[in-house]
């Protein structure tokens, strides 16, 4: 593992901790080792995301040239089944290839995009909060609710973002 990959894992854990309320997580821990109930093998996990009812595997892939492949997602899905995880949170800068997205949709794999050069204090992260890790625990914004965010660019400039939730009827 490269230094950048290790640093990316550390940052991903910190960012997930920062976003745990939006993702309906109780905690993010790791690295950790868990024994598979099917295979009996020991799995080294970069992190686990603890929920009300169990945990998710957190898998970080700092791919900067190619999206994550279907075969790779299938491997981490088996790991989740073997240790009886609820699913997988896959963190990467570029996201998933088409086939990988199909596997993810079928197997409780949640994609989170995190910039490759993010730090624990300066990062850009994207995830589907409306679908969340525990969709039943996520409340959509109320009609006419103003949502704001502050985006800090690498050059130090700051941009305020605004969005007003509208009624979907």
Secondary structure, DSSP 4 states (H G I P E B T S, - for coil): --HHHHHHHHHHHHHHHHTTTTTT-SEEE-SEEEE-TTT--EEEESEEEE-SS-EEEEEEE--SSSPBPHHHHHHHHHHHHHTT-SEEEEEESS-B-HHHHHHHHHTTEEEEEE-TT--SSS--EE--TTT-SSGGGPPPPPTT-EEEEEEE-TTS-EEEEEEE-----
